[in-house]
Amino acid sequence: MSDFDMALRGFAALDEEALSRPWSWRDTAMDVRFALYRTLEDAQETYARLSSARYPESRRILALAQRAFGDLRGLLTGLPADLLDRVPRAGEWSLRETLRHILLVERRYAVQTRYALDRKDSEPVRIPDDRQPTVTAKDLEGEVGTILARIGAARADTNQWLGDIGSPAMSRPTVWVGLDVDVRFRLHRFAAHLVEHTIQIEKSLALLGWPATEGRRIARHVAAAIAEIEGLGAVADARGLEARLAERHASIGA
């Protein structure tokens, strides 16, 4: 587990009382929750600086998907292992099954979109079924942090393959659930799909009786903001912000 993951988990575990303990920033008395809010402001400042640069449209779209993944990461960090396989309600997926679906669709969307860009005009618009990625049981083994890391790796592949698409190619034809769409539409599906199933997981957690602390609510915003910066390709800036959060977590003595 990275220092950032440990800090994210640590902050997410803090309730209102713990967040109200004293914390000092620039010799000014604050409380622990502001260790999170200061990091969020640092991330906002970095994003504002980066956003003045010109990025390909595809990268800006995928940065929204990376932001959505950061939110999911913040929601699930530190999830008790026994909740992963519990069914929240008859007929619904367990959290592990939902994460399986997220991983599978991330891989399939990436391959389908890459196919739309690379295929010859003489080839079918729909990718052949035997070229579709799969997810194995091994991909879903382990606790939630391990599974999230695999989804994160798939997201990194997506960003690498599709982050620098030229403007004309954004209108290349493709299909989605049998409908004629284009590459631009498919790129926007990455973020929307992650948001859709993050909400599903929130509902499942409520049914399983795992309430969100105030610390987790704030940490989700921090994780999402840092992830969007990474999605723009500013990896060094993102790692620097993650290190800052880890330092602040160490400073609170949690």
C-alpha positions in Angstrom: 0.0 0.0 0.0 1.4 3.4 -1.0 1.8 6.3 1.5 -1.0 8.1 -0.2 -3.4 5.1 0.1 -2.5 4.9 3.8 -3.2 8.6 4.3 -6.4 8.4 2.3 -7.6 5.5 4.4 -6.5 7.2 7.6 -8.3 10.4 6.9 -11.4 8.5 5.7 -11.6 6.7 9.0 -11.9 10.0 11.0 -15.3 11.1 12.4 -16.4 14.6 13.3 -14.8 14.4 16.8 -11.4 13.3 15.4 -11.5 15.9 12.7 -12.0 18.6 15.3 -8.7 17.9 17.1 -6.1 20.8 16.9 -3.8 21.0 13.9 -1.4 23.8 13.1 -0.7 25.2 9.6 1.8 28.0 9.2 1.7 28.5 12.9 -2.0 29.1 12.8 -4.3 27.0 15.0 -6.8 25.0 12.9 -8.3 21.6 13.2 -7.5 18.3 11.5 -10.2 18.6 8.8 -8.2 21.5 7.4 -5.3 19.2 6.6 -7.7 17.8 4.0 -9.1 21.1 2.9 -5.6 22.6 2.5 -4.7 19.7 0.2 -7.8 20.2 -1.8 -6.9 23.8 -2.3 -3.4 22.8 -3.3 -4.9 20.5 -5.9 -7.3 23.3 -7.1 -4.4 25.7 -7.5 -2.4 23.1 -9.5 -5.4 22.4 -11.7 -6.0 26.1 -12.3 -2.4 26.4 -13.4 -2.5 23.3 -15.7 -5.9 24.2 -17.2 -4.4 27.2 -19.0 -2.3 24.9 -21.1 -3.7 23.3 -24.3 -4.5 19.6 -24.1 -6.1 17.4 -26.7 -9.8 17.1 -26.3 -9.5 13.3 -25.7 -7.1 13.9 -22.8 -9.5 16.4 -21.2 -12.4 14.0 -21.5 -10.4 11.1 -20.0 -9.2 13.4 -17.1 -12.9 13.4 -16.1 -12.9 9.6 -16.1 -9.7 9.7 -13.9 -11.5 12.1 -11.6 -14.4 9.7 -11.3 -12.0 6.9 -10.5 -10.4 9.0 -7.7 -13.9 9.5 -6.2 -14.5 5.7 -6.3 -11.1 5.2 -4.7 -11.9 7.6 -1.9 -15.3 6.0 -1.3 -13.9 2.5 -0.9 -10.5 3.0 0.8 -10.4 1.0 4.0 -13.5 -1.0 3.2 -13.8 -4.0 5.6 -13.0 -7.2 3.7 -16.2 -8.9 4.9 -18.3 -6.4 3.0 -16.9 -7.2 -0.4 -18.9 -10.4 -0.9 -22.0 -9.6 1.0 -25.1 -9.1 -1.2 -26.8 -5.9 -0.2 -30.3 -7.0 -1.3 -31.7 -10.1 -3.0 -31.0 -10.0 -6.8 -28.3 -7.3 -6.5 -24.5 -7.6 -7.1 -22.0 -7.8 -4.3 -19.4 -5.0 -4.2 -16.9 -7.4 -5.7 -19.2 -8.2 -8.6 -19.8 -4.5 -9.2 -16.0 -3.9 -9.2 -15.6 -6.8 -11.6 -18.1 -5.1 -14.0 -16.2 -1.8 -13.7 -12.9 -3.5 -14.6 -14.4 -5.4 -17.5 -16.1 -2.4 -19.0 -13.0 -0.2 -18.6 -11.0 -2.8 -20.6 -13.7 -3.3 -23.2 -14.3 0.4 -23.7 -10.6 1.0 -24.3 -10.3 -1.8 -26.8 -13.5 -0.9 -28.6 -12.5 2.7 -28.9 -8.9 1.8 -30.1 -10.5 -0.5 -32.7 -12.7 2.3 -34.0 -9.5 4.4 -34.5 -7.4 1.7 -36.1 -9.7 -0.3 -38.2 -9.8 -0.1 -42.0 -12.9 1.2 -43.6 -13.4 -2.2 -45.1 -13.6 -3.8 -41.7 -16.9 -4.0 -39.7 -17.7 -1.1 -37.4 -18.3 -3.5 -34.5 -15.2 -5.2 -33.0 -15.3 -9.0 -33.4 -16.3 -10.8 -30.2 -13.1 -12.8 -30.1 -11.1 -9.5 -29.8 -13.0 -8.4 -26.7 -11.1 -8.4 -23.4 -12.2 -10.6 -20.5 -11.8 -10.5 -16.7 -10.7 -13.6 -14.8 -11.4 -14.8 -11.3 -7.8 -13.9 -10.4 -8.4 -10.3 -11.4 -10.9 -10.0 -8.6 -8.9 -11.8 -5.9 -7.8 -9.9 -2.7 -9.1 -7.0 -0.7 -10.6 -3.8 -2.1 -7.2 -1.9 -2.4 -5.8 -4.7 -4.6 -8.9 -4.6 -6.9 -8.8 -0.8 -7.1 -5.2 -1.0 -8.1 -6.1 -3.3 -11.0 -8.8 -0.9 -12.1 -6.3 1.9 -11.8 -3.8 0.0 -14.0 -6.6 -0.4 -16.6 -7.4 3.3 -16.4 -3.7 4.1 -17.0 -3.7 1.9 -20.1 -6.8 3.7 -21.4 -5.2 7.1 -20.8 -2.0 6.0 -22.6 -3.9 4.5 -25.6 -6.5 7.2 -26.1 -5.2 10.4 -24.5 -3.8 12.0 -27.7 -6.4 11.5 -30.4 -6.3 14.0 -33.2 -9.4 16.1 -33.8 -10.5 14.4 -37.1 -10.4 11.0 -35.5 -12.8 12.0 -32.7 -15.7 11.7 -35.2 -14.7 8.2 -36.4 -17.8 5.9 -36.3 -18.3 3.2 -33.8 -21.2 1.5 -31.9 -22.5 1.4 -28.4 -25.3 -0.9 -27.2 -26.2 -1.3 -30.9 -26.4 2.5 -31.5 -24.3 4.4 -34.1 -22.1 6.8 -32.2 -18.6 8.2 -32.6 -15.3 8.1 -30.8 -16.0 11.3 -28.9 -19.2 9.7 -27.5 -17.3 6.6 -26.4 -14.7 8.6 -24.6 -17.3 10.4 -22.6 -18.8 7.0 -21.6 -15.7 6.2 -19.4 -16.5 8.8 -16.8 -20.2 8.3 -16.9 -19.9 4.6 -16.4 -17.7 5.0 -13.4 -20.0 7.6 -11.8 -23.0 5.3 -12.5 -21.5 2.4 -10.6 -20.0 4.5 -7.9 -23.5 5.6 -7.1 -24.6 1.9 -7.2 -21.9 1.1 -4.7 -22.9 4.0 -2.4 -26.4 2.6 -2.4 -25.1 -0.9 -1.6 -22.9 0.4 1.3 -26.0 2.1 2.8 -27.9 -1.2 2.6 -24.9 -2.9 4.2 -24.9 -0.4 7.1 -21.5 1.1 6.4 -22.0 4.9 6.8 -19.5 7.5 5.4 -17.6 9.5 8.0 -17.0 13.2 7.5 -13.4 12.4 6.9 -14.3 10.1 4.0 -16.6 12.7 2.5 -13.8 15.2 2.3 -11.2 12.7 1.3 -13.2 11.7 -1.7 -13.1 15.3 -3.0 -9.3 15.3 -2.5 -8.7 12.0 -4.2 -10.9 13.1 -7.2 -9.1 16.4 -7.6 -5.7 14.8 -7.6 -6.8 12.1 -10.0 -8.0 14.6 -12.5 -4.6 16.3 -12.5 -3.1 12.9 -13.1 -5.6 12.3 -15.9 -4.3 15.5 -17.7 -0.9 13.8 -17.8 0.7 15.9 -14.9 1.8 12.8 -13.1 4.6 14.5 -11.2 2.2 17.1 -9.9 -0.2 14.4 -8.8 2.5 12.5 -7.0 3.6 15.7 -5.3 0.0 16.3 -4.0 -0.3 12.7 -2.8 3.0 13.1 -0.9 1.7 16.3 0.7 -1.4 14.5 1.9 0.7 11.7 3.3 2.9 14.3 5.2 -0.1 16.0 6.6 -1.6 12.7 7.7 1.6 11.9 9.5 1.6 15.3 11.2 -1.8 14.8 12.8 -0.5 11.7 14.7 -3.6 9.6 13.8 
